[in-house]
């Protein structure tokens, strides 16, 4: 249900979001799904090689991961009158797409499907769209219609209406994906939803921010505003190194005051479509080895649950600020085993998601192309701000892989940061 909250000069509409992996676990098909469709977290970053397309092309190809744990989703609506869809809010892609009634694939049959004939504001575009996955693909047509996110209505928003969908999407709870990255990586040159929010004057500030709660409480995504009650201390701003994904420069990853990974510096992407910290195989394997983890058949790095208090912390340095994860933060228990939050699969880039955003209120700022990080109010007990070498502010962050009920908060009036 929708909850309308009015305070100060803000109108905030909250929409419940859910953890895709947790729902698969509840259905008893998580292990089966992840084995049949193994995670490929770097698939959607293949544009760095040659997969970018220009808007003049008749078919736009966009790579996308086939990871069954694609993050968090909430309800938006498309059309007049509105048709509702559950979509993943993904900062690692830029397009909006949902199934259409023209799709007869099993994946589409299991989800809400958009019916153009029932919307008085819908218009077809003369372009096709094709999304390539690790296993299978999505194909469809592009169209324009009114897209409502909370109480923000974006008119003439271009989106993909699926006509076929990959098999692995059959058991996903989300119907589609709403990308929040930059136009530069948008398939077919389609203008992203948030860019239209900006150009149509629907948000006061060209930024959005995310707060993920711990094991209880609501979490929010705020378009056009910053909520100071979700973080403590100051926001640390990290400049983007690329205006495509939300990409930043990382100086190093250290353990016990020694460099363990990212030697000489590397690039990292803050991505809400990836559940783990993902990095180059050699770096991640070195971290897991230093932790004392062993890898199982599914690729999970397993540690002795009883030994977690004795495991070393891992520190990430971004823009001269050190962010440290204690072992209690980068491990999680599933059934009777404990796994680390570090995953392989990247040739060079690092992908940062749950580990950071669960413990840091994160601002994605298009006004000056920065990512802002501030300690979230749900930080694990014992976490505090300390001084990093050279007098920099030191912020400790933590990792919690727990299912949460999330909400989407949409700002339509003045920010109160």
N, C-alpha and C positions, 0 to 999 in steps of 0.2 A: 504494500500500500504506500501511497505517497504521503509524506509528512511535510507540511508547510511550516517553516519557522520564520518569525519576523523579529529581528533585534537590531538595535542601532538604526542604521540607514540601509540595512541589507535585507534582501529577500532571498532566502536559501531554500531550494527545493531538493529534498533528499530522496534518492532512489536506491533501493537495495541492490547490491551486487553480490556475486557469489564466486567462490573458488572452484574453477573447473575441475581440478584434480580431486578435491574433496568429494564432489558429487559423483565422480566416477568410482571413488572408493566406496561411497554409500551404496552404489548400485552393485558393488562386488565385481566390477569389470576393469578396475584400474590396472592390475598386474597383467591381465590378458591384453588390454589395449596398448600398454607401454611396450610389451614384448612384440606385438604384431606391428606396431608403428613406432619404432624407436625414435627418440628425440634427435632432431637435427637442428640445433639452435642457430647455426650460422647460415642456413639456407636463404633466409630473407636478406642477407647482407651481400649476396652475390653481385649486386649492382656495382660494387666496387671494381669488378672486373669489366663486364661488358653488357650487363642486362638493362641499362637505362634505355628508355625509349623517349622519343620526342612526340609532342602532341600531334604532329602532322601524320604520324603513322596510323594505319588503319587498325592495327591490333597492338594493344599494350601488354607486354609481358612483365609480370611482377613475381619474383621468387618469394616464397613464404615457408616458414618452418612447419613441419608436420608433428611438432611436439604436442602431445595430448594435454599437456599442462600449460595452456596458453595464457594464463593469468586470470584477470577478473573481468566480469561482464555485468552490464546493467541494461535497463530498458530505455530505448529511444523509440520515436515513431516517425513514419514516413508517409506522406500523402495527405489528401483531403477527401473524406475524413481520415484521421490518423490510423495507420496500421502499425502495431507494436512489434518490436524485435529486440531480442537480447543480443548485445554486441560486446565484443572485447575492446576495451580502450587500450590501444597499442601505440606506444611512442616509437616503436621500431618500424612502422610502416605509415603510409600516407593516404591510402584509399579507403573508402567506405564501400562495403559490399554485403548484400543479403541475398538469400535464395528467392527465386521467383516462381510463380505458378507454372511457368513453362518448363521447370526442372522436374524430371521424373526419377532422378537418382534417389537411392535409398537415403542418402544423407539429407537430401532436400525434403523427402517425405517425412522425416523425423523432426522437421523444424517448421517454424512459421515461414510462410512464403508470401512475397509481395505480389499483389494483383494490380497491375497498371490500370486495368479497366475500371477498378473501383475508386480511382483517385482522379478528381476533376482537375488537379494541378500537375499531373504527370505528362512529360514529353520525352519521347525517345531521342537519343543522340545517334548519329550515324557512325558509331564506332563499336568494335567488339573489345572484350577484355579477356585475358587469359592469365591465370595465376598458377605458376608451377610449384608443386610441392615435392618433397622427397619421394613420396609415393602417390602418384596421381596428380590431378590438377582440377582447377575450377575454370569453367569457361562461361561466358555470358555476354550481355549487351549493356551498354551504358545508357543511362537515362537521367532526367532532371526532375526533382520534386522538392517539396518542402520537407525538411528534416528538423524535427524538434528534439532537442537534448534538454531535458527538464523543461523549464519554461522559456527557453531560447529557441525561437523558430527561425531556421535558416532557409531562405527562399532560393529556388532554382539551384539546389545543391546537386551536383553530379555524383552518381553512384553506380556500382555494378550490380546488375540483377542476374544471378546465377542461372544458367541453363543446364549445367552439369557440375557435380561437386565430387571431390575425392572421397573415397570410401572411409578413410579414417575419421572424417567429420561426422559420421553417422551417430556416434555416441556422445558427441560434444553437446553440452547444454546450451552453449551460445549459438545463435543463429548466424551471426556474421561478425565482421570486424570493422571498427572505426579507427582509422589511422590518425595519429597525432604528430607525425614527423613532418619534415619540410616538403614544400612543393617539388623540390629538386628530384626527389625519388618517387614522385607520384606516377603511377602507371597511366599511360595515355595522356599525360599532362593535365590530369583532372585536378581541379582546385580542392585541397583538403577542407574538411568541415571547419576546423578552427580558423583557417585563413579567411573563409567566408564570414565567420563570426566577426573577425576583425574588420574586414572591408565593408561589411554591412552595418557597422557601428553597434553591434549587439553586446559588446563587452567594453568596459571602461579602460581596461589595461590589456595589452597584448601579451598575456601570460596565463598559464594555468598551473595549478599546484595540486599535490597529492599527499594525503595523510593516510597511512595504513595503520590501523590499531593492532594491538597484540592479539591475544587469544580471546578477547571479549571487547564489546563495544563496536561502534560504527566507525567506518573510515570514509573519507570524502575525496572527491576530485572537484576542484573549484575552478571554473572558467572565468577569467577576468578579475580574480581577486586572491588575496592572501589572508588566511585566518590565523591571527596571532595566538589564539588559544590552543592551537595544535602543536606548538613548538616552544622551546625554551631557549634563552640566550639570543645570540645574533645569527642572522643568515650569512653563511659564507658563500660568496659568489665565485663560480668557476667559469671562465670564458670558454666558449665553444672553439674547438679546433677545426670543425667542419660544420657547415650549415646545410646538412642533409639529414642525418640522424642527429640525436642529441649527443654529440661526440665531444669528449674532452681529452686533454693530455694527462697522463698519469706518470709520475716521476719514478715510482718504484713500489714494490710489494716486499715488505720486510718481516722477518720473524726473528725474535731474540736479538734485535738490533743489527741483523745481517740481512742483506738483500737475498730474497728467496726466489723472486720472479720479477719480470718487467725490468731487467737489467738495462740501464742506460735510457730508460723511458719507453713508453708505449702509448697506445690509444685505447680509450675505453668508451663504450656507448651505454648510456642510461636507458634501459629498455624495459618497458612494462609488459613485454610479451615473452619474457624469459624468466624462469623461476629461480635459477641458480646463478652464482658467479661463474662465468664461463671464460676460459682463457686458452692460450696455446697449450697443446698437450704436454710439452716438456715442462712448462712452468707449473701447470696444475698438478702434474704427476710429482714434481719436486715438492710442492706444498703438501700434498697428501702423504708423501713419504716422510717428510719432516714431522707431520702430525702423527704418523704411525698407522695410517689407514691402509686397508687392503681393498682391492676392487672385486666386486662380485660379477656374476654373469650379466646383470643388467647394466653394468657400468657404474654402479653406485660405490662410493668410497666409504667403507665401513670402519668404524672405530669401536673400541670397547666402551660401552656406556659408563662403566664404573671408573674409567680412566679420564673422563672429560675434565674434571677439576685440575688435572695435571698437564693438560695439553697446552701448547704455547698459543699466544695471541698472534693475530695476523694484522699488519698495519698497511694501509693504502695511503699514498701521498698524492693529493690533488691540489694543484695551484699553491704549493707551499704549506698545505695543511694536512696533518696526519690524522687518519681515521682508523681506529683500532678495533678489531673484533676479537673479543675473548672467546675461548672455546665453547662456552655455554651459549654464545650467540651464533657461531657458525656451524653448529651441529643440531640435529633434530632426531627424535626417536620415532620410529615407525614400527609398530608391533613390538617385537623384542630386540630390534637392532637399532643402532644409532649410525646415521650417515652424515657426512660433511656437506657443506653447501658449495663445494667447488667441483665444477664439471668441465670435461674436455670437449673438444670439437671445433675449436677456432684455430685457424692458421696463424693469425697475428693479433687480431682485435680482442679486447676484453669486453665482456657484456656484464653490466651491473644492474641488478633489479631488486628482487625481494630483500636481499641482505641490506641494501642501503635504504630503500624507501620504507621498509617496515620500521626502521629506526631513525630515519631522517625525514622530516617534512621537506619535500622536494618541490622547488619552483622551476618550471620550464618557461623561461623568459624570452619571448620573441622581440621585446622592445630593444634589448641590447645584446641578444644572443648569448645568454649565460644560463647556467644551471645553478640554482641556489639550494644550499643544504643547511638545515638547522636541526638540532637535536629534537627529536619528536618527544611529546609528552609521555609516550608509552615506553620510554627507554628502560632497559633492564635495571633493577636495583643495583646500586654500586657503581653505575656508570657516571662519570663526571668529566668536566672539561679541564684539561691540563695544558701546560705549555709544551709545544713541540720544539725541537732543536732550532735555533735561530730566532726564537721569540715568537714563532707562529702559533696561532690558536690550534689546540689539539682537541679533536672531538672523537669520542668513542662511539662506534656504532655496533649494532648487534644483529644477529641473524635468527629469525624465528620462522620455521616452516610450519605454521599452524594455519588451519582453515579459519577464515574470518568472514563475518557478514559485513559487507562493505556498502557504503552509500555514495551517491554522486551528489555533490553540492554544487549548484550553479549560481554564480554571482551575477546579478544584473544591475547593481547599483554601485556606489562608491566603495573602494577598498578601505579597510581599516587597519592596515598593517602598521 
